[in-house]
Amino acid sequence: MRKRILRAWAVLAAATVLAAALAVSASAGNVTDSVIDRGRTCSVTLVKLRENSGRVIETDGKPSPAVSGEPMKGIRFSILKIADFAAVSGDEAVGIFFEGLDSGLSSLLTGRGAAPEKTMIGGNAYYTAEALEEAIRAAGRSPGDVPGEAAISSYVKTSGGAVRTAATDGDGRTRVEGLPTGLYLIAEEEESGSPTGSSSPEGAAEIIHVPSSPLLVCLPFTDRDTAESAGEWLYDVTVYPKNQTVQIPKFIVSEDDGDTLKQTEDIEIGESIREVIAADAPAPAGDGKVYESYEILDVMQQGLSFRSLDSVRLGRHVAELKKLSDLSGFETLRRGQDYEVLRGERGNTALTDGSSAGTKAFRVRFLEPGLAKLNALEYFGQVAVVFDAYASRDASDGEASANTNKPSLTAKNTGTGRYTVSGNEPGVFLYRIRIKKKGVNNPEKVSFEISRGGKKLGFVREKAGLYHLFDNDLDQAESVPVTERVSPDSGGTLRIRGLDADSYVFEEKTTEAGYELLGSKFTVTLTASSPADGSLSSAVLSIAGRTTNAEVAGGTASFSVENSRALTLRTGGSGNRRIYIACLIFAAAAGIIYILAARRRKNIR
């Protein structure tokens, strides 16, 4: 009978794909030369690098200077031996097979409908690495309350026979020695590790690692450089599990040029800001894995509200996103076809559909056509959500406190289960002016009108002496009274809040009887720190061509103004009127005196 030569596979998995198998052919002439030294122990070095290309890192079991990437520190693995080598040399077959499959893993695979195919030789059952690889792949794709890959990883990590590695060091390396020969399954801990460098996009405050799929590694591993001649084996194996980090950085579009992306900005109540959420969308890992869901949520904190969605775009990942124009080549997805937008109040994670359901949160949820576009990616992608928010009347101001909103990405891939990645929180800042009115007995009789850019501003009175800029959304919706005049409280203090870093012109319109109006308008120019952090670097008071610096504390500018009594001859409306009246009285009295004097002279004559 013709002798069959069966191929055994030494497996090195180096991707989120379960295992990339490398074939090892054995012939009758070299089996003896290739006998594995079963008494020799092995080592495995795992090198974890940040790699977002979506491609497999192919290696040959040796350290490879060609493999590069940012090291991932703090990652641990569990390593479980699942089978022994079996060198078969007989009339029916020649080759390296595996036997003694781990019973718990066998039950898990069978329970998920992925029992590995057996090879019967001489009445004995053996496994090829290829058959085990395919079974683990199939089980990894299986659905359920616990997805397949998660179930396999959990089994490895909780198995009593597993070896847990030390955390990867600053070079992304961890090493285990003293391992007996055999076939091993390696599982990575979930959501562990972060880049040790700083190449991540600006503003990515948090990077959560998406763990690699379970890895099959053969110890020893065939040395491809010598297998053709001497069939040598590598007892010290280096593995590069592919890593994909998923980030969801968020940016504010600069008001200055409408293009530069930044992390902080100054605005005023009612003013819109444009923001960009740039969520990673790794290409599906292949092997039947697809996106089953993809959702981006943005939650507004107090002081900010969602106004409108500009666009949702999909394109190739931009490693260092600096400008809105960097997204110009992205495809604009279709609302209602590729995705839907849900809105709701902060804390309501369900976010009922509807354009007016709430302003404190919104969710972009991909629909089937949109998921199909994600699943068709052949590169590491990025989803950009461009939207407008605005500062509302409840915004924090004057104390260098940021008003923020935080994004998150929740996605589900076949086999890997659902994961959520939180993003950073860019901040917007608002300022306030504090005026102390002096020189009057009843400051509440004083009133000012304030303008910016030649336009009078409207305000809402919160309580005596405290006003905020009129909120065109909330105040208008609630028909809150708006006023163009603001007045100090009984103690003479006037506070105006919710202002931008800008110039504001004050004009006194009324004052207490017996006092003159301020003779000139005065301007307060607020200048913020750069980059904005909620603090004012200066506040300049300008009046009648003279300037002086106001007192600055955090985001509040303070100064005082004083009126003079009408007896002092100053320019100003009511003061001039008093002067005119006095002149008329004096003129009338002089006329009467003249007439009386003339009559007296006539009588004397």
Beta strands, then each sheet from edge to edge (+ up, - down):
strand 1: 4-5
strand 2: 8-12
strand 3: 20-24
strand 4: 42-47
strand 5: 49-50
strand 6: 70-73
strand 7: 77-89
strand 8: 93-99
strand 9: 119-121
strand 10: 124-126
strand 11: 163-164
strand 12: 173-179
strand 13: 182-188
strand 14: 194-195
strand 15: 208-210
strand 16: 215-219
strand 17: 221-222
strand 18: 233-234
strand 19: 236-239
strand 20: 244-246
strand 21: 250-253
strand 22: 261-262
strand 23: 264-266
strand 24: 272-281
strand 25: 291-300
strand 26: 304-316
strand 27: 331-332
strand 28: 339-344
strand 29: 361-366
strand 30: 381-391
strand 31: 403-413
strand 32: 417-422
strand 33: 427-429
strand 34: 431-438
strand 35: 447-452
strand 36: 455-456
strand 37: 459-463
strand 38: 466-469
strand 39: 485-486
strand 40: 493-499
strand 41: 503-510
strand 42: 522-528
strand 43: 536-543
strand 44: 546-549
strand 45: 551-553
strand 46: 556-562
sheet 1: 1+ 8+ 7- 11+
sheet 2: 1+ 8+ 7- 13+ 16-
sheet 3: 2+ 3-
sheet 4: 12+ 4- 19-
sheet 5: 5+ 6- 14+
sheet 6: 9+ 10-
sheet 7: 15+ 20-
sheet 8: 17+ 18-
sheet 9: 22+ 21- 24+ 30- 26+ 27-
sheet 10: 23+ 33+ 31- 25+ 29- 28+
sheet 11: 23+ 33+ 31- 32+
sheet 12: 37+ 38- 40- 34+ 46+ 45-
sheet 13: 36+ 35- 39+
sheet 14: 36+ 35- 41+ 42- 43+ 44-
end
